[in-house]
Amino acid sequence: MPYPEPFIAPMRAELTTVGAHELRTPEAVDAALREKGTVMIIVNSVCGCAAGKARPGIAMALQHQKRPNFVGTVFAGADIDATTRAREAFAPYPPSSPSVGLLRDGKLVYMLERRQIEMRDARSIAAMLTAAFDEHC
């Protein structure tokens, strides 16, 4: 059963207020994957590492001069079908939440997995993402 919207709305807002577009359906994910240039898709989550590390790190990274042409987000445990579709685009990486994938012309060029997020603070995550932006955007 998906998380209730009032519970996750503030967690969604942490990313939408910094420019991420909500991708709540597989069709929305597919449309995002067809965007020109570099696309970043974030798998958001209710876990502590999303709250204290991933979302703040992503917000910092999105202030960088170079950034993806399009930023989208799905919410694991809420946008179930959309999350499944986003994770298909991240193959061969296994599902993880939170996670961030950078795609260029529909091909995955960078992946930040939960295991990498858990061991870092928000500033380190922002640094990893901005380095990826510099390389791929």
C-alpha atoms as an extended CHARMM CRD file, in Angstrom:
* protein
*
       137  EXT
         1         1  MET       CA              0.0000000000        0.0000000000        0.0000000000  PROA      1               0.0000000000
         2         2  PRO       CA              1.4340000000        3.3970000000       -0.9630000000  PROA      2               0.0000000000
         3         3  TYR       CA              2.4010000000        5.9830000000        1.6270000000  PROA      3               0.0000000000
         4         4  PRO       CA             -0.3970000000        8.4790000000        2.3180000000  PROA      4               0.0000000000
         5         5  GLU       CA              0.0930000000       11.7270000000        0.4460000000  PROA      5               0.0000000000
         6         6  PRO       CA             -0.1340000000       14.0340000000        3.5000000000  PROA      6               0.0000000000
         7         7  PHE       CA              2.7480000000       12.0740000000        5.0410000000  PROA      7               0.0000000000
         8         8  ILE       CA              5.0850000000       12.3940000000        2.0600000000  PROA      8               0.0000000000
         9         9  ALA       CA              4.0490000000       15.7900000000        0.6590000000  PROA      9               0.0000000000
        10        10  PRO       CA              6.7470000000       17.6900000000        2.6050000000  PROA      10              0.0000000000
        11        11  MET       CA              9.3780000000       15.2200000000        1.3850000000  PROA      11              0.0000000000
        12        12  ARG       CA              8.2280000000       15.7130000000       -2.2040000000  PROA      12              0.0000000000
        13        13  ALA       CA              8.3610000000       19.4910000000       -1.7300000000  PROA      13              0.0000000000
        14        14  GLU       CA             12.0140000000       19.3820000000       -0.6860000000  PROA      14              0.0000000000
        15        15  LEU       CA             12.8340000000       18.4380000000       -4.2770000000  PROA      15              0.0000000000
        16        16  THR       CA             10.1240000000       20.2490000000       -6.2150000000  PROA      16              0.0000000000
        17        17  THR       CA             11.0320000000       23.5700000000       -4.6050000000  PROA      17              0.0000000000
        18        18  VAL       CA             14.5450000000       23.2200000000       -6.0480000000  PROA      18              0.0000000000
        19        19  GLY       CA             13.2670000000       22.4950000000       -9.5510000000  PROA      19              0.0000000000
        20        20  ALA       CA             12.5170000000       18.7710000000       -9.7430000000  PROA      20              0.0000000000
        21        21  HSD       CA              9.4020000000       17.7430000000      -11.6520000000  PROA      21              0.0000000000
        22        22  GLU       CA              7.2530000000       15.0420000000      -10.1050000000  PROA      22              0.0000000000
        23        23  LEU       CA              6.9990000000       11.9460000000      -12.2570000000  PROA      23              0.0000000000
        24        24  ARG       CA              4.0760000000       10.0440000000      -10.8070000000  PROA      24              0.0000000000
        25        25  THR       CA              3.3190000000        7.7010000000      -13.6910000000  PROA      25              0.0000000000
        26        26  PRO       CA              5.3730000000        5.4720000000      -15.9890000000  PROA      26              0.0000000000
        27        27  GLU       CA              4.2870000000        7.6930000000      -18.8750000000  PROA      27              0.0000000000
        28        28  ALA       CA              5.7100000000       10.7400000000      -17.1060000000  PROA      28              0.0000000000
        29        29  VAL       CA              9.0120000000        8.8980000000      -16.5890000000  PROA      29              0.0000000000
        30        30  ASP       CA              9.0700000000        7.8980000000      -20.2640000000  PROA      30              0.0000000000
        31        31  ALA       CA              8.4590000000       11.5170000000      -21.2900000000  PROA      31              0.0000000000
        32        32  ALA       CA             11.3090000000       12.6660000000      -19.0330000000  PROA      32              0.0000000000
        33        33  LEU       CA             13.6230000000       10.0710000000      -20.5550000000  PROA      33              0.0000000000
        34        34  ARG       CA             12.8940000000       11.5400000000      -24.0000000000  PROA      34              0.0000000000
        35        35  GLU       CA             13.9960000000       15.0310000000      -22.9090000000  PROA      35              0.0000000000
        36        36  LYS       CA             16.9830000000       16.4450000000      -24.8020000000  PROA      36              0.0000000000
        37        37  GLY       CA             20.3350000000       16.6690000000      -23.0820000000  PROA      37              0.0000000000
        38        38  THR       CA             21.0550000000       15.3620000000      -19.6150000000  PROA      38              0.0000000000
        39        39  VAL       CA             18.1920000000       14.1320000000      -17.4430000000  PROA      39              0.0000000000
        40        40  MET       CA             18.4880000000       13.4930000000      -13.7130000000  PROA      40              0.0000000000
        41        41  ILE       CA             15.9370000000       11.2150000000      -12.1070000000  PROA      41              0.0000000000
        42        42  ILE       CA             15.8240000000       10.9980000000       -8.3360000000  PROA      42              0.0000000000
        43        43  VAL       CA             14.2390000000        8.0970000000       -6.4840000000  PROA      43              0.0000000000
        44        44  ASN       CA             13.0470000000        9.8210000000       -3.3140000000  PROA      44              0.0000000000
        45        45  SER       CA             12.3730000000        7.9290000000       -0.0980000000  PROA      45              0.0000000000
        46        46  VAL       CA             11.1080000000        8.2900000000        3.4650000000  PROA      46              0.0000000000
        47        47  CYS       CA             14.3300000000        6.9300000000        4.9910000000  PROA      47              0.0000000000
        48        48  GLY       CA             16.6590000000        8.9770000000        7.1540000000  PROA      48              0.0000000000
        49        49  CYS       CA             19.4540000000        9.0090000000        4.6000000000  PROA      49              0.0000000000
        50        50  ALA       CA             17.0940000000       10.6200000000        2.0970000000  PROA      50              0.0000000000
        51        51  ALA       CA             16.0340000000       13.2430000000        4.6250000000  PROA      51              0.0000000000
        52        52  GLY       CA             19.4050000000       14.1050000000        6.1170000000  PROA      52              0.0000000000
        53        53  LYS       CA             21.7380000000       13.4250000000        3.2240000000  PROA      53              0.0000000000
        54        54  ALA       CA             20.2600000000       12.8700000000       -0.2390000000  PROA      54              0.0000000000
        55        55  ARG       CA             17.6340000000       15.6210000000       -0.4950000000  PROA      55              0.0000000000
        56        56  PRO       CA             19.8620000000       18.3200000000        1.0500000000  PROA      56              0.0000000000
        57        57  GLY       CA             22.8170000000       17.2000000000       -1.1050000000  PROA      57              0.0000000000
        58        58  ILE       CA             20.6880000000       17.2620000000       -4.2540000000  PROA      58              0.0000000000
        59        59  ALA       CA             19.4010000000       20.7260000000       -3.3720000000  PROA      59              0.0000000000
        60        60  MET       CA             22.9810000000       21.9940000000       -2.9660000000  PROA      60              0.0000000000
        61        61  ALA       CA             24.0890000000       20.3520000000       -6.2210000000  PROA      61              0.0000000000
        62        62  LEU       CA             21.2510000000       21.9390000000       -8.1760000000  PROA      62              0.0000000000
        63        63  GLN       CA             22.6800000000       25.3740000000       -7.3250000000  PROA      63              0.0000000000
        64        64  HSD       CA             25.7720000000       24.4910000000       -9.3810000000  PROA      64              0.0000000000
        65        65  GLN       CA             26.4390000000       26.4030000000      -12.6060000000  PROA      65              0.0000000000
        66        66  LYS       CA             26.2690000000       23.2320000000      -14.7060000000  PROA      66              0.0000000000
        67        67  ARG       CA             23.2000000000       21.1320000000      -14.0900000000  PROA      67              0.0000000000
        68        68  PRO       CA             20.9650000000       18.6760000000      -15.9210000000  PROA      68              0.0000000000
        69        69  ASN       CA             18.5940000000       19.9800000000      -18.5710000000  PROA      69              0.0000000000
        70        70  PHE       CA             15.7110000000       18.2170000000      -16.8110000000  PROA      70              0.0000000000
        71        71  VAL       CA             15.3160000000       17.0110000000      -13.2230000000  PROA      71              0.0000000000
        72        72  GLY       CA             12.5620000000       14.5920000000      -12.2900000000  PROA      72              0.0000000000
        73        73  THR       CA             11.6680000000       12.6750000000       -9.1790000000  PROA      73              0.0000000000
        74        74  VAL       CA              9.6870000000        9.5750000000       -8.3040000000  PROA      74              0.0000000000
        75        75  PHE       CA              8.7950000000        8.5480000000       -4.7800000000  PROA      75              0.0000000000
        76        76  ALA       CA              9.5210000000        4.9660000000       -3.7490000000  PROA      76              0.0000000000
        77        77  GLY       CA              6.5840000000        3.5290000000       -1.8360000000  PROA      77              0.0000000000
        78        78  ALA       CA              4.1440000000        6.0280000000       -3.3380000000  PROA      78              0.0000000000
        79        79  ASP       CA              4.7090000000        6.3650000000       -7.0830000000  PROA      79              0.0000000000
        80        80  ILE       CA              5.0520000000        2.5990000000       -7.3960000000  PROA      80              0.0000000000
        81        81  ASP       CA              4.7120000000        2.1360000000      -11.1650000000  PROA      81              0.0000000000
        82        82  ALA       CA              6.7100000000        5.2780000000      -11.9380000000  PROA      82              0.0000000000
        83        83  THR       CA              9.4780000000        4.1470000000       -9.5870000000  PROA      83              0.0000000000
        84        84  THR       CA              9.5690000000        0.7480000000      -11.2810000000  PROA      84              0.0000000000
        85        85  ARG       CA              9.9130000000        2.4320000000      -14.6730000000  PROA      85              0.0000000000
        86        86  ALA       CA             12.6900000000        4.7460000000      -13.4500000000  PROA      86              0.0000000000
        87        87  ARG       CA             14.5710000000        1.7910000000      -11.9900000000  PROA      87              0.0000000000
        88        88  GLU       CA             14.3220000000       -0.0080000000      -15.3370000000  PROA      88              0.0000000000
        89        89  ALA       CA             16.1920000000        2.9430000000      -16.8620000000  PROA      89              0.0000000000
        90        90  PHE       CA             18.8950000000        2.4900000000      -14.2070000000  PROA      90              0.0000000000
        91        91  ALA       CA             19.7080000000       -1.1070000000      -15.2350000000  PROA      91              0.0000000000
        92        92  PRO       CA             21.9610000000       -2.9170000000      -14.5200000000  PROA      92              0.0000000000
        93        93  TYR       CA             21.9880000000       -1.2640000000      -11.0900000000  PROA      93              0.0000000000
        94        94  PRO       CA             19.7440000000       -2.9250000000       -8.5080000000  PROA      94              0.0000000000
        95        95  PRO       CA             16.8160000000       -0.9760000000       -7.0330000000  PROA      95              0.0000000000
        96        96  SER       CA             17.7830000000        1.3630000000       -4.2290000000  PROA      96              0.0000000000
        97        97  SER       CA             16.1170000000        4.2400000000       -2.4580000000  PROA      97              0.0000000000
        98        98  PRO       CA             17.1840000000        6.9450000000       -2.4000000000  PROA      98              0.0000000000
        99        99  SER       CA             19.1740000000        6.9870000000       -5.6000000000  PROA      99              0.0000000000
       100       100  VAL       CA             20.0050000000        9.3360000000       -8.4570000000  PROA      100             0.0000000000
       101       101  GLY       CA             20.5370000000        8.4860000000      -12.0960000000  PROA      101             0.0000000000
       102       102  LEU       CA             21.9180000000       10.7890000000      -14.7850000000  PROA      102             0.0000000000
       103       103  LEU       CA             20.9340000000        9.8970000000      -18.3140000000  PROA      103             0.0000000000
       104       104  ARG       CA             22.0660000000       11.4170000000      -21.5690000000  PROA      104             0.0000000000
       105       105  ASP       CA             20.0040000000       10.7280000000      -24.6680000000  PROA      105             0.0000000000
       106       106  GLY       CA             18.1890000000        7.9950000000      -22.7200000000  PROA      106             0.0000000000
       107       107  LYS       CA             21.3660000000        6.1750000000      -21.6800000000  PROA      107             0.0000000000
       108       108  LEU       CA             22.5230000000        5.9510000000      -18.0860000000  PROA      108             0.0000000000
       109       109  VAL       CA             25.8500000000        7.7710000000      -17.6700000000  PROA      109             0.0000000000
       110       110  TYR       CA             26.0500000000        8.1140000000      -13.8620000000  PROA      110             0.0000000000
       111       111  MET       CA             24.4400000000        6.3830000000      -10.8990000000  PROA      111             0.0000000000
       112       112  LEU       CA             24.4490000000        7.3290000000       -7.2260000000  PROA      112             0.0000000000
       113       113  GLU       CA             23.1290000000        4.4460000000       -5.1270000000  PROA      113             0.0000000000
       114       114  ARG       CA             21.8450000000        4.3020000000       -1.5730000000  PROA      114             0.0000000000
       115       115  ARG       CA             25.0070000000        2.4890000000       -0.4450000000  PROA      115             0.0000000000
       116       116  GLN       CA             27.0280000000        5.5150000000       -1.5740000000  PROA      116             0.0000000000
       117       117  ILE       CA             24.6040000000        7.9650000000        0.0340000000  PROA      117             0.0000000000
       118       118  GLU       CA             24.4630000000        6.2520000000        3.4290000000  PROA      118             0.0000000000
       119       119  MET       CA             28.1720000000        6.7360000000        4.1200000000  PROA      119             0.0000000000
       120       120  ARG       CA             28.3670000000       10.4180000000        3.1700000000  PROA      120             0.0000000000
       121       121  ASP       CA             27.0350000000       13.7440000000        4.3450000000  PROA      121             0.0000000000
       122       122  ALA       CA             24.9940000000       16.1780000000        2.2390000000  PROA      122             0.0000000000
       123       123  ARG       CA             28.0420000000       18.2220000000        1.1890000000  PROA      123             0.0000000000
       124       124  SER       CA             29.8680000000       15.1180000000       -0.0400000000  PROA      124             0.0000000000
       125       125  ILE       CA             26.7990000000       14.0380000000       -2.0040000000  PROA      125             0.0000000000
       126       126  ALA       CA             26.5580000000       17.5090000000       -3.5400000000  PROA      126             0.0000000000
       127       127  ALA       CA             30.2400000000       17.3180000000       -4.4980000000  PROA      127             0.0000000000
       128       128  MET       CA             29.7560000000       13.9280000000       -6.1570000000  PROA      128             0.0000000000
       129       129  LEU       CA             26.7500000000       15.1870000000       -8.0890000000  PROA      129             0.0000000000
       130       130  THR       CA             28.3810000000       18.4380000000       -9.1960000000  PROA      130             0.0000000000
       131       131  ALA       CA             31.3970000000       16.4640000000      -10.4610000000  PROA      131             0.0000000000
       132       132  ALA       CA             28.9740000000       14.3070000000      -12.4590000000  PROA      132             0.0000000000
       133       133  PHE       CA             27.2180000000       17.4560000000      -13.7350000000  PROA      133             0.0000000000
       134       134  ASP       CA             30.5710000000       18.8890000000      -14.8690000000  PROA      134             0.0000000000
       135       135  GLU       CA             31.3230000000       15.6940000000      -16.7610000000  PROA      135             0.0000000000
       136       136  HSD       CA             27.9030000000       14.9620000000      -18.2840000000  PROA      136             0.0000000000
       137       137  CYS       CA             25.9690000000       18.2480000000      -18.5380000000  PROA      137             0.0000000000
